[in-house]
Amino acid sequence: MDFLSEIQSLDRGQTKKEIFRLIERLYPICRSITGNGLRETLSILSEVVPLAIHEVRSGEQANDWTVPPEWNIKDAWIKNSKGEKIVRFSDTNLHVLNYSEPVNKKVSLAELKKHLFTLPDKPGWVPYRTSYHNRNWGFCMSHKQFEQLEDETYQVFINSSLGPGSLTYGEFFVKGETGDEVLISTHICHPSLCNDNLSGIAVAAFAAAFLQKLKPKYSFRFLFVPATIGPITWLSRNEDKLKNIKYGLVLALLGDTGKFHYKKSRQADAEINFVVENVLRNKIADYKILNFSPYGYDERQYCSPGYNLPVGRLTRTPNGEYPEYHTSADNLDFVKGDKLVESLELLLHIFNTMENNASCLNLKPKGEPQLGKRGLFRSISGQGDVQEYQMALLWVLNLSDGEHSLLDISNEAAIDFSIIKQAAIALEKAKLLKQLD
C-alpha cells in the first residue's frame, strides 16, 4: 500500500465538486442531538461510505449523563395581528430554538421577547441557540427584525415533539493489519451551519472513503456523533476498545479561509501531537499549535481524566473566533471548496505519517557506508548544493540506531517526512537498513 501515491493522484477539481455537493445536500436538514435530522444526515453519508448506524434509547445512562428524549420538528412560525408570518422555520431552521418544546398560543410582545434571541452586534444575522436539557421554547431572528416588532398580540406556533426515542450515531471501521486504532470523531448535531460542522463531517466522510481503497497498517474508526452526549455515550459503551487507540483526532471547522489550528491532546507526549505538528510544518505555511484545555469540542470528552486518550483536535479558525460562528452567516458562501480539499489532503498526509512511521536500524553503522557504489548517492564529492533527498539518506543512516523513529529523523533534519520515508525505503532495498517495527 502506498498512501503517498494515492494522495498525489487525488483529483482536486473533482473532489472539490463532490465534497461541496455533499455539503449542499446536508445544509437544509434540521439536525439536533437526537431525531430524524440525524438519521437523514447519516443516510446521506452512507452513500459516501457505508456506516453502521447505532440507536441508543432515551433514558439510557451514559456515565454521568442520561440519553435525552428524542426531539423532532415539523414546522414553526410567528404571526402578527394581521395574520402575517413574520418568522418561518421553513425559511431557515435556525429560526427555532433547537429542542424547543411544542407551543401554540397567543402572547403579548413583552411575553414574546422573553423567548426571542438576537445578535445586537450583528443585526442582520440570525443566531443559533439550543436548549437541550432545559425545557423551553423560543425563536431566533435578526436584531434588525426584532427592533421592528410592534406592541401587539402575536401567535406563536412550534410543531415539535419530545418523547421516548433514541440517540443516533454512525460508525465506520476499516480493519488494518494490526490491532492498533486511529480514532476520528466529528460532531453531526448542528443544523444549517456549514463550517460548524458540515465541513468536518464532509472531510471525515471523504477521508473514510479514501481509506476504503487501501489496506492500512492501523485500523481506522470514524465516529459521526452528536456533540458531547454522543462521545460520552460511545465511550461508556466501548471501554473495551479504548486500549487499542494509538492516535485520535476530532475534526471540525475545516472549510473557512483561516489558518490551521491544532489543539494538542491532554497527553503532552502523545505521538499524535508530534505527527500533526510535523505535517503542518512541512505542508502548511501558516498554522498555530494550541495547548490542551478542557474547553472546546469533543476532544475534552476523549481526553477526560478517566480516559485520557491520545486525541487532538484539528480545525481552521477555532470555535468562537470568527464572526460567523453559530450564525446564519455560516452558510454555503462562507465555506470554500478549495479549503475543504486542502483540509482533506492535510488529513491524509497525517494518516500517511501515522502509517509509515517506524524505527529502523543501520546495518552498517561503523562509518558512513559507500552510497555511490549502490547507486544511492550521485552528486559530485564536495558539491555544495547537495539535494534534499541525498541529505535524507545521510540523516536516516545516522539516526537509525533503534532509538529514533522516522518521524524523529524528519523533525531533527527539518526534511519532509515523505522524503525521509523514501530514503528509508531505498536504504532498506540496498540492505543498509532494517525496519524494527
ZIKAMO-V263115 format. One record per residue. N is the residue number from 1. RES is the residue in three letters. PHI is phi in radians with two decimals (* if undefined). PSI is psi in whole degrees, 0 to 359 (none if undefined). BURIAL is # if it has 16 or more other C-alpha atoms within 10 Angstrom, else .. Layout:
n:N res:RES phi:PHI psi:PSI burial:BURIAL
n:N res:RES phi:PHI psi:PSI burial:BURIAL
This chain:
n:1 res:MET phi:* psi:130 burial:.
n:2 res:ASP phi:-2.08 psi:94 burial:.
n:3 res:PHE phi:-1.00 psi:313 burial:#
n:4 res:LEU phi:-1.07 psi:315 burial:.
n:5 res:SER phi:-1.15 psi:326 burial:.
n:6 res:GLU phi:-1.16 psi:320 burial:.
n:7 res:ILE phi:-1.12 psi:316 burial:#
n:8 res:GLN phi:-1.17 psi:335 burial:.
n:9 res:SER phi:-1.53 psi:1 burial:.
n:10 res:LEU phi:-1.07 psi:128 burial:.
n:11 res:ASP phi:-1.43 psi:98 burial:.
n:12 res:ARG phi:-1.09 psi:319 burial:.
n:13 res:GLY phi:-1.11 psi:314 burial:.
n:14 res:GLN phi:-1.18 psi:319 burial:.
n:15 res:THR phi:-1.09 psi:319 burial:#
n:16 res:LYS phi:-1.02 psi:315 burial:#
n:17 res:LYS phi:-1.11 psi:315 burial:.
n:18 res:GLU phi:-1.20 psi:318 burial:#
n:19 res:ILE phi:-1.21 psi:324 burial:#
n:20 res:PHE phi:-1.28 psi:326 burial:#
n:21 res:ARG phi:-1.09 psi:321 burial:.
n:22 res:LEU phi:-1.10 psi:315 burial:#
n:23 res:ILE phi:-1.10 psi:321 burial:#
n:24 res:GLU phi:-1.07 psi:322 burial:.
n:25 res:ARG phi:-1.22 psi:323 burial:.
n:26 res:LEU phi:-1.42 psi:337 burial:#
n:27 res:TYR phi:-1.00 psi:316 burial:#
n:28 res:PRO phi:-1.28 psi:347 burial:#
n:29 res:ILE phi:-1.29 psi:135 burial:#
n:30 res:CYS phi:-1.51 psi:103 burial:#
n:31 res:ARG phi:-1.74 psi:159 burial:#
n:32 res:SER phi:-2.67 psi:194 burial:#
n:33 res:ILE phi:-1.36 psi:348 burial:#
n:34 res:THR phi:-2.51 psi:174 burial:#
n:35 res:GLY phi:1.89 psi:179 burial:#
n:36 res:ASN phi:-1.19 psi:335 burial:#
n:37 res:GLY phi:-1.08 psi:321 burial:#
n:38 res:LEU phi:-1.12 psi:315 burial:#
n:39 res:ARG phi:-1.11 psi:319 burial:#
n:40 res:GLU phi:-1.12 psi:319 burial:.
n:41 res:THR phi:-1.07 psi:313 burial:#
n:42 res:LEU phi:-1.18 psi:328 burial:#
n:43 res:SER phi:-1.12 psi:318 burial:#
n:44 res:ILE phi:-1.17 psi:318 burial:.
n:45 res:LEU phi:-1.10 psi:330 burial:#
n:46 res:SER phi:-1.18 psi:345 burial:#
n:47 res:GLU phi:-1.33 psi:337 burial:.
n:48 res:VAL phi:-1.53 psi:317 burial:#
n:49 res:VAL phi:-2.60 psi:135 burial:#
n:50 res:PRO phi:-1.19 psi:119 burial:#
n:51 res:LEU phi:-1.80 psi:143 burial:#
n:52 res:ALA phi:-1.49 psi:123 burial:.
n:53 res:ILE phi:-1.72 psi:128 burial:.
n:54 res:HIS phi:-1.99 psi:137 burial:.
n:55 res:GLU phi:-2.07 psi:125 burial:.
n:56 res:VAL phi:-2.03 psi:121 burial:#
n:57 res:ARG phi:-1.11 psi:144 burial:#
n:58 res:SER phi:-0.98 psi:139 burial:#
n:59 res:GLY phi:1.62 psi:347 burial:.
n:60 res:GLU phi:-1.25 psi:140 burial:.
n:61 res:GLN phi:-1.40 psi:139 burial:.
n:62 res:ALA phi:-2.35 psi:92 burial:#
n:63 res:ASN phi:0.94 psi:237 burial:.
n:64 res:ASP phi:-1.50 psi:2 burial:.
n:65 res:TRP phi:-1.90 psi:162 burial:.
n:66 res:THR phi:-2.15 psi:132 burial:.
n:67 res:VAL phi:-1.04 psi:124 burial:#
n:68 res:PRO phi:-1.34 psi:170 burial:#
n:69 res:PRO phi:-1.03 psi:152 burial:#
n:70 res:GLU phi:-1.37 psi:138 burial:#
n:71 res:TRP phi:-2.03 psi:133 burial:#
n:72 res:ASN phi:-2.41 psi:154 burial:#
n:73 res:ILE phi:-2.45 psi:140 burial:#
n:74 res:LYS phi:-1.89 psi:321 burial:.
n:75 res:ASP phi:-2.85 psi:162 burial:.
n:76 res:ALA phi:-2.90 psi:149 burial:#
n:77 res:TRP phi:-2.89 psi:166 burial:#
n:78 res:ILE phi:-2.14 psi:129 burial:#
n:79 res:LYS phi:-1.94 psi:141 burial:#
n:80 res:ASN phi:-1.48 psi:184 burial:#
n:81 res:SER phi:-1.19 psi:345 burial:.
n:82 res:LYS phi:-1.53 psi:358 burial:.
n:83 res:GLY phi:1.47 psi:10 burial:.
n:84 res:GLU phi:-1.50 psi:134 burial:.
n:85 res:LYS phi:-1.40 psi:106 burial:.
n:86 res:ILE phi:-1.58 psi:342 burial:.
n:87 res:VAL phi:-2.36 psi:131 burial:#
n:88 res:ARG phi:-2.34 psi:128 burial:#
n:89 res:PHE phi:-1.02 psi:328 burial:#
n:90 res:SER phi:-1.17 psi:339 burial:.
n:91 res:ASP phi:-1.33 psi:315 burial:.
n:92 res:THR phi:-2.76 psi:135 burial:#
n:93 res:ASN phi:-1.23 psi:351 burial:#
n:94 res:LEU phi:-1.22 psi:344 burial:#
n:95 res:HIS phi:-1.12 psi:340 burial:#
n:96 res:VAL phi:-1.88 psi:133 burial:#
n:97 res:LEU phi:-0.97 psi:117 burial:#
n:98 res:ASN phi:-1.09 psi:130 burial:#
n:99 res:TYR phi:1.40 psi:21 burial:#
n:100 res:SER phi:-1.06 psi:137 burial:#
n:101 res:GLU phi:-1.34 psi:162 burial:#
n:102 res:PRO phi:-1.17 psi:146 burial:#
n:103 res:VAL phi:-2.66 psi:146 burial:#
n:104 res:ASN phi:-2.72 psi:93 burial:.
n:105 res:LYS phi:-2.81 psi:168 burial:.
n:106 res:LYS phi:-1.71 psi:138 burial:#
n:107 res:VAL phi:-2.41 psi:156 burial:.
n:108 res:SER phi:-1.35 psi:167 burial:.
n:109 res:LEU phi:-1.06 psi:319 burial:.
n:110 res:ALA phi:-1.07 psi:318 burial:.
n:111 res:GLU phi:-1.21 psi:319 burial:.
n:112 res:LEU phi:-1.05 psi:319 burial:#
n:113 res:LYS phi:-1.05 psi:335 burial:.
n:114 res:LYS phi:-1.19 psi:344 burial:.
n:115 res:HIS phi:-2.06 psi:18 burial:.
n:116 res:LEU phi:-1.94 psi:143 burial:#
n:117 res:PHE phi:-2.24 psi:130 burial:#
n:118 res:THR phi:-2.43 psi:177 burial:#
n:119 res:LEU phi:-2.17 psi:91 burial:#
n:120 res:PRO phi:-1.00 psi:328 burial:.
n:121 res:ASP phi:-1.46 psi:351 burial:.
n:122 res:LYS phi:-2.32 psi:71 burial:#
n:123 res:PRO phi:-1.11 psi:343 burial:#
n:124 res:GLY phi:-1.67 psi:356 burial:#
n:125 res:TRP phi:-1.84 psi:151 burial:#
n:126 res:VAL phi:-1.73 psi:129 burial:#
n:127 res:PRO phi:-1.40 psi:162 burial:#
n:128 res:TYR phi:-1.85 psi:122 burial:#
n:129 res:ARG phi:-2.36 psi:153 burial:#
n:130 res:THR phi:-2.33 psi:160 burial:#
n:131 res:SER phi:-2.54 psi:64 burial:.
n:132 res:TYR phi:-1.10 psi:318 burial:#
n:133 res:HIS phi:-2.01 psi:4 burial:.
n:134 res:ASN phi:-2.22 psi:121 burial:.
n:135 res:ARG phi:-1.09 psi:127 burial:.
n:136 res:ASN phi:-2.89 psi:170 burial:#
n:137 res:TRP phi:-2.39 psi:157 burial:#
n:138 res:GLY phi:-3.13 psi:169 burial:#
n:139 res:PHE phi:-2.28 psi:149 burial:#
n:140 res:CYS phi:-1.97 psi:138 burial:#
n:141 res:MET phi:-2.59 psi:169 burial:#
n:142 res:SER phi:-1.22 psi:149 burial:#
n:143 res:HIS phi:-1.18 psi:331 burial:#
n:144 res:LYS phi:-1.07 psi:317 burial:#
n:145 res:GLN phi:-1.21 psi:321 burial:.
n:146 res:PHE phi:-0.98 psi:318 burial:#
n:147 res:GLU phi:-1.24 psi:344 burial:.
n:148 res:GLN phi:-1.63 psi:358 burial:.
n:149 res:LEU phi:-1.16 psi:136 burial:.
n:150 res:GLU phi:-1.71 psi:158 burial:.
n:151 res:ASP phi:-1.37 psi:90 burial:.
n:152 res:GLU phi:-2.62 psi:186 burial:.
n:153 res:THR phi:-1.66 psi:139 burial:#
n:154 res:TYR phi:-2.14 psi:145 burial:#
n:155 res:GLN phi:-1.70 psi:124 burial:#
n:156 res:VAL phi:-1.97 psi:136 burial:#
n:157 res:PHE phi:-2.47 psi:122 burial:#
n:158 res:ILE phi:-2.29 psi:113 burial:#
n:159 res:ASN phi:-1.65 psi:81 burial:.
n:160 res:SER phi:-2.19 psi:171 burial:#
n:161 res:SER phi:-2.45 psi:143 burial:#
n:162 res:LEU phi:-2.32 psi:117 burial:#
n:163 res:GLY phi:-2.98 psi:186 burial:.
n:164 res:PRO phi:-0.98 psi:136 burial:.
n:165 res:GLY phi:-3.01 psi:231 burial:#
n:166 res:SER phi:-2.81 psi:165 burial:#
n:167 res:LEU phi:-1.71 psi:133 burial:#
n:168 res:THR phi:-2.00 psi:135 burial:#
n:169 res:TYR phi:-2.54 psi:160 burial:#
n:170 res:GLY phi:-1.98 psi:150 burial:#
n:171 res:GLU phi:-2.48 psi:137 burial:#
n:172 res:PHE phi:-2.28 psi:129 burial:#
n:173 res:PHE phi:-2.16 psi:126 burial:#
n:174 res:VAL phi:-1.89 psi:115 burial:#
n:175 res:LYS phi:-1.35 psi:128 burial:#
n:176 res:GLY phi:-1.76 psi:186 burial:#
n:177 res:GLU phi:-1.31 psi:336 burial:.
n:178 res:THR phi:-2.05 psi:172 burial:.
n:179 res:GLY phi:-1.46 psi:349 burial:.
n:180 res:ASP phi:-1.19 psi:145 burial:#
n:181 res:GLU phi:-2.15 psi:151 burial:#
n:182 res:VAL phi:-1.91 psi:124 burial:#
n:183 res:LEU phi:-1.79 psi:124 burial:#
n:184 res:ILE phi:-2.09 psi:124 burial:#
n:185 res:SER phi:-2.24 psi:139 burial:#
n:186 res:THR phi:-2.52 psi:143 burial:#
n:187 res:HIS phi:-1.56 psi:141 burial:#
n:188 res:ILE phi:-2.15 psi:16 burial:#
n:189 res:CYS phi:-1.64 psi:346 burial:#
n:190 res:HIS phi:-1.36 psi:144 burial:#
n:191 res:PRO phi:-1.34 psi:234 burial:#
n:192 res:SER phi:-1.37 psi:70 burial:#
n:193 res:LEU phi:-2.25 psi:122 burial:#
n:194 res:CYS phi:-1.43 psi:310 burial:#
n:195 res:ASN phi:-1.27 psi:323 burial:#
n:196 res:ASP phi:-2.05 psi:85 burial:#
n:197 res:ASN phi:-2.55 psi:37 burial:#
n:198 res:LEU phi:-1.07 psi:332 burial:#
n:199 res:SER phi:-1.12 psi:313 burial:#
n:200 res:GLY phi:-1.14 psi:320 burial:#
n:201 res:ILE phi:-1.07 psi:312 burial:#
n:202 res:ALA phi:-1.17 psi:317 burial:#
n:203 res:VAL phi:-1.10 psi:318 burial:#
n:204 res:ALA phi:-1.10 psi:317 burial:#
n:205 res:ALA phi:-1.11 psi:317 burial:#
n:206 res:PHE phi:-1.26 psi:328 burial:#
n:207 res:ALA phi:-1.16 psi:320 burial:#
n:208 res:ALA phi:-1.12 psi:318 burial:#
n:209 res:ALA phi:-1.12 psi:323 burial:#
n:210 res:PHE phi:-1.04 psi:318 burial:#
n:211 res:LEU phi:-1.20 psi:337 burial:#
n:212 res:GLN phi:-1.06 psi:334 burial:.
n:213 res:LYS phi:-1.44 psi:351 burial:.
n:214 res:LEU phi:-2.07 psi:170 burial:.
n:215 res:LYS phi:-2.07 psi:87 burial:.
n:216 res:PRO phi:-1.25 psi:159 burial:#
n:217 res:LYS phi:-1.22 psi:314 burial:#
n:218 res:TYR phi:-1.61 psi:155 burial:#
n:219 res:SER phi:-1.42 psi:144 burial:#
n:220 res:PHE phi:-2.07 psi:129 burial:#
n:221 res:ARG phi:-2.09 psi:116 burial:#
n:222 res:PHE phi:-1.79 psi:129 burial:#
n:223 res:LEU phi:-2.02 psi:127 burial:#
n:224 res:PHE phi:-1.97 psi:99 burial:#
n:225 res:VAL phi:-2.29 psi:150 burial:#
n:226 res:PRO phi:-1.17 psi:146 burial:#
n:227 res:ALA phi:-1.06 psi:149 burial:#
n:228 res:THR phi:1.10 psi:288 burial:#
n:229 res:ILE phi:-1.14 psi:330 burial:#
n:230 res:GLY phi:-1.15 psi:303 burial:#
n:231 res:PRO phi:-1.04 psi:321 burial:#
n:232 res:ILE phi:-1.09 psi:318 burial:#
n:233 res:THR phi:-1.12 psi:313 burial:#
n:234 res:TRP phi:-1.08 psi:316 burial:#
n:235 res:LEU phi:-1.07 psi:317 burial:#
n:236 res:SER phi:-1.17 psi:334 burial:.
n:237 res:ARG phi:-1.68 psi:354 burial:.
n:238 res:ASN phi:-2.35 psi:34 burial:.
n:239 res:GLU phi:-1.09 psi:335 burial:.
n:240 res:ASP phi:-1.22 psi:341 burial:.
n:241 res:LYS phi:-1.59 psi:344 burial:.
n:242 res:LEU phi:-1.16 psi:331 burial:#
n:243 res:LYS phi:-1.14 psi:342 burial:.
n:244 res:ASN phi:-1.51 psi:349 burial:.
n:245 res:ILE phi:-1.34 psi:114 burial:#
n:246 res:LYS phi:-1.67 psi:324 burial:#
n:247 res:TYR phi:-2.39 psi:154 burial:#
n:248 res:GLY phi:-2.71 psi:148 burial:#
n:249 res:LEU phi:-2.46 psi:138 burial:#
n:250 res:VAL phi:-1.73 psi:129 burial:#
n:251 res:LEU phi:-1.93 psi:132 burial:#
n:252 res:ALA phi:-2.86 psi:160 burial:#
n:253 res:LEU phi:0.93 psi:56 burial:#
n:254 res:LEU phi:-1.97 psi:15 burial:#
n:255 res:GLY phi:-2.07 psi:357 burial:#
n:256 res:ASP phi:-1.49 psi:178 burial:#
n:257 res:THR phi:-1.61 psi:4 burial:.
n:258 res:GLY phi:-1.29 psi:169 burial:#
n:259 res:LYS phi:-1.33 psi:160 burial:#
n:260 res:PHE phi:-1.22 psi:143 burial:#
n:261 res:HIS phi:-2.20 psi:131 burial:#
n:262 res:TYR phi:-2.02 psi:124 burial:#
n:263 res:LYS phi:-1.73 psi:122 burial:#
n:264 res:LYS phi:-1.15 psi:155 burial:#
n:265 res:SER phi:-1.12 psi:157 burial:#
n:266 res:ARG phi:-1.02 psi:328 burial:#
n:267 res:GLN phi:-1.32 psi:102 burial:#
n:268 res:ALA phi:-1.05 psi:328 burial:.
n:269 res:ASP phi:-1.71 psi:14 burial:.
n:270 res:ALA phi:-1.13 psi:137 burial:#
n:271 res:GLU phi:-1.09 psi:332 burial:#
n:272 res:ILE phi:-1.00 psi:324 burial:#
n:273 res:ASN phi:-1.08 psi:317 burial:#
n:274 res:PHE phi:-1.29 psi:325 burial:#
n:275 res:VAL phi:-1.09 psi:308 burial:#
n:276 res:VAL phi:-1.14 psi:317 burial:#
n:277 res:GLU phi:-1.11 psi:322 burial:#
n:278 res:ASN phi:-1.08 psi:314 burial:#
n:279 res:VAL phi:-1.15 psi:317 burial:#
n:280 res:LEU phi:-1.05 psi:315 burial:#
n:281 res:ARG phi:-1.09 psi:324 burial:#
n:282 res:ASN phi:-1.58 psi:339 burial:.
n:283 res:LYS phi:-1.98 psi:339 burial:.
n:284 res:ILE phi:-2.19 psi:135 burial:.
n:285 res:ALA phi:-1.27 psi:321 burial:.
n:286 res:ASP phi:-2.32 psi:125 burial:.
n:287 res:TYR phi:-2.74 psi:172 burial:.
n:288 res:LYS phi:-2.45 psi:138 burial:.
n:289 res:ILE phi:-1.80 psi:129 burial:.
n:290 res:LEU phi:-1.94 psi:141 burial:.
n:291 res:ASN phi:-1.30 psi:159 burial:.
n:292 res:PHE phi:-1.14 psi:143 burial:#
n:293 res:SER phi:-2.52 psi:154 burial:.
n:294 res:PRO phi:-1.45 psi:31 burial:.
n:295 res:TYR phi:-2.28 psi:141 burial:.
n:296 res:GLY phi:2.51 psi:232 burial:.
n:297 res:TYR phi:-1.85 psi:210 burial:#
n:298 res:ASP phi:-1.33 psi:356 burial:#
n:299 res:GLU phi:-1.01 psi:332 burial:#
n:300 res:ARG phi:-1.24 psi:337 burial:#
n:301 res:GLN phi:-1.37 psi:312 burial:#
n:302 res:TYR phi:-1.15 psi:332 burial:#
n:303 res:CYS phi:-1.74 psi:10 burial:#
n:304 res:SER phi:-1.08 psi:151 burial:.
n:305 res:PRO phi:-1.04 psi:333 burial:.
n:306 res:GLY phi:-1.26 psi:342 burial:.
n:307 res:TYR phi:-2.01 psi:311 burial:.
n:308 res:ASN phi:0.83 psi:53 burial:#
n:309 res:LEU phi:-1.42 psi:156 burial:#
n:310 res:PRO phi:-1.38 psi:70 burial:#
n:311 res:VAL phi:-2.11 psi:123 burial:#
n:312 res:GLY phi:-1.87 psi:184 burial:#
n:313 res:ARG phi:-2.30 psi:132 burial:#
n:314 res:LEU phi:-2.00 psi:123 burial:#
n:315 res:THR phi:-2.45 psi:175 burial:#
n:316 res:ARG phi:-1.60 psi:242 burial:#
n:317 res:THR phi:-1.13 psi:126 burial:#
n:318 res:PRO phi:-1.14 psi:165 burial:#
n:319 res:ASN phi:-1.00 psi:135 burial:#
n:320 res:GLY phi:1.41 psi:358 burial:.
n:321 res:GLU phi:-1.87 psi:13 burial:.
n:322 res:TYR phi:-2.35 psi:144 burial:.
n:323 res:PRO phi:-1.02 psi:327 burial:.
n:324 res:GLU phi:-1.33 psi:352 burial:#
n:325 res:TYR phi:-0.98 psi:130 burial:#
n:326 res:HIS phi:0.97 psi:41 burial:#
n:327 res:THR phi:-2.43 psi:170 burial:#
n:328 res:SER phi:-1.16 psi:348 burial:#
n:329 res:ALA phi:-1.36 psi:349 burial:#
n:330 res:ASP phi:-1.46 psi:72 burial:#
n:331 res:ASN phi:-2.08 psi:193 burial:#
n:332 res:LEU phi:-1.15 psi:339 burial:#
n:333 res:ASP phi:-1.41 psi:338 burial:.
n:334 res:PHE phi:-1.37 psi:321 burial:.
n:335 res:VAL phi:-1.51 psi:147 burial:#
n:336 res:LYS phi:-2.07 psi:132 burial:#
n:337 res:GLY phi:-1.03 psi:320 burial:#
n:338 res:ASP phi:-1.19 psi:329 burial:#
n:339 res:LYS phi:-1.27 psi:324 burial:#
n:340 res:LEU phi:-1.10 psi:316 burial:#
n:341 res:VAL phi:-1.16 psi:320 burial:#
n:342 res:GLU phi:-1.07 psi:320 burial:#
n:343 res:SER phi:-1.12 psi:318 burial:#
n:344 res:LEU phi:-1.08 psi:314 burial:#
n:345 res:GLU phi:-1.09 psi:319 burial:#
n:346 res:LEU phi:-1.06 psi:315 burial:#
n:347 res:LEU phi:-1.06 psi:319 burial:#
n:348 res:LEU phi:-1.17 psi:325 burial:#
n:349 res:HIS phi:-1.17 psi:326 burial:#
n:350 res:ILE phi:-1.11 psi:315 burial:#
n:351 res:PHE phi:-1.03 psi:316 burial:#
n:352 res:ASN phi:-1.04 psi:318 burial:#
n:353 res:THR phi:-1.18 psi:317 burial:#
n:354 res:MET phi:-0.98 psi:311 burial:#
n:355 res:GLU phi:-1.16 psi:326 burial:.
n:356 res:ASN phi:-1.82 psi:358 burial:#
n:357 res:ASN phi:-1.23 psi:141 burial:#
n:358 res:ALA phi:-2.87 psi:161 burial:#
n:359 res:SER phi:-1.70 psi:143 burial:#
n:360 res:CYS phi:-2.26 psi:165 burial:#
n:361 res:LEU phi:-2.22 psi:126 burial:#
n:362 res:ASN phi:-1.22 psi:122 burial:#
n:363 res:LEU phi:-1.49 psi:351 burial:#
n:364 res:LYS phi:-2.35 psi:72 burial:.
n:365 res:PRO phi:-1.47 psi:353 burial:.
n:366 res:LYS phi:-1.56 psi:91 burial:.
n:367 res:GLY phi:1.45 psi:170 burial:.
n:368 res:GLU phi:-1.39 psi:124 burial:.
n:369 res:PRO phi:-1.16 psi:153 burial:.
n:370 res:GLN phi:-1.33 psi:109 burial:.
n:371 res:LEU phi:-1.47 psi:332 burial:#
n:372 res:GLY phi:-1.06 psi:317 burial:.
n:373 res:LYS phi:-1.22 psi:346 burial:.
n:374 res:ARG phi:-1.74 psi:5 burial:.
n:375 res:GLY phi:1.29 psi:20 burial:.
n:376 res:LEU phi:-1.74 psi:342 burial:#
n:377 res:PHE phi:-2.39 psi:105 burial:#
n:378 res:ARG phi:-1.94 psi:359 burial:.
n:379 res:SER phi:-1.28 psi:155 burial:.
n:380 res:ILE phi:-1.24 psi:134 burial:.
n:381 res:SER phi:-0.98 psi:131 burial:.
n:382 res:GLY phi:1.57 psi:352 burial:.
n:383 res:GLN phi:-1.14 psi:135 burial:.
n:384 res:GLY phi:-1.36 psi:327 burial:.
n:385 res:ASP phi:-1.61 psi:60 burial:.
n:386 res:VAL phi:-1.09 psi:131 burial:.
n:387 res:GLN phi:-1.17 psi:152 burial:.
n:388 res:GLU phi:-1.01 psi:320 burial:.
n:389 res:TYR phi:-1.09 psi:319 burial:#
n:390 res:GLN phi:-1.19 psi:325 burial:#
n:391 res:MET phi:-1.14 psi:324 burial:#
n:392 res:ALA phi:-1.08 psi:321 burial:#
n:393 res:LEU phi:-0.99 psi:315 burial:#
n:394 res:LEU phi:-1.19 psi:318 burial:#
n:395 res:TRP phi:-1.12 psi:316 burial:#
n:396 res:VAL phi:-1.08 psi:315 burial:#
n:397 res:LEU phi:-1.07 psi:317 burial:#
n:398 res:ASN phi:-1.25 psi:326 burial:#
n:399 res:LEU phi:-1.80 psi:4 burial:#
n:400 res:SER phi:-1.50 psi:73 burial:#
n:401 res:ASP phi:-1.95 psi:12 burial:.
n:402 res:GLY phi:1.49 psi:353 burial:.
n:403 res:GLU phi:-1.94 psi:347 burial:.
n:404 res:HIS phi:-2.02 psi:134 burial:#
n:405 res:SER phi:-1.50 psi:169 burial:#
n:406 res:LEU phi:-1.09 psi:328 burial:#
n:407 res:LEU phi:-1.13 psi:317 burial:#
n:408 res:ASP phi:-1.02 psi:317 burial:#
n:409 res:ILE phi:-1.15 psi:318 burial:#
n:410 res:SER phi:-1.03 psi:317 burial:#
n:411 res:ASN phi:-1.16 psi:316 burial:#
n:412 res:GLU phi:-1.16 psi:318 burial:.
n:413 res:ALA phi:-1.47 psi:347 burial:#
n:414 res:ALA phi:0.98 psi:44 burial:.
n:415 res:ILE phi:-2.14 psi:138 burial:#
n:416 res:ASP phi:-0.86 psi:136 burial:#
n:417 res:PHE phi:-0.98 psi:322 burial:#
n:418 res:SER phi:-1.10 psi:327 burial:#
n:419 res:ILE phi:-1.28 psi:320 burial:#
n:420 res:ILE phi:-1.06 psi:317 burial:#
n:421 res:LYS phi:-1.12 psi:318 burial:#
n:422 res:GLN phi:-1.05 psi:319 burial:.
n:423 res:ALA phi:-1.11 psi:319 burial:#
n:424 res:ALA phi:-1.12 psi:320 burial:#
n:425 res:ILE phi:-1.09 psi:316 burial:#
n:426 res:ALA phi:-1.11 psi:319 burial:#
n:427 res:LEU phi:-1.20 psi:325 burial:#
n:428 res:GLU phi:-1.19 psi:320 burial:#
n:429 res:LYS phi:-1.12 psi:329 burial:.
n:430 res:ALA phi:-1.48 psi:6 burial:.
n:431 res:LYS phi:1.07 psi:34 burial:.
n:432 res:LEU phi:-1.85 psi:354 burial:#
n:433 res:LEU phi:-2.53 psi:146 burial:#
n:434 res:LYS phi:-2.28 psi:130 burial:#
n:435 res:GLN phi:-1.38 psi:134 burial:.
n:436 res:LEU phi:-1.65 psi:333 burial:.
n:437 res:ASP phi:-2.57 psi:none burial:.
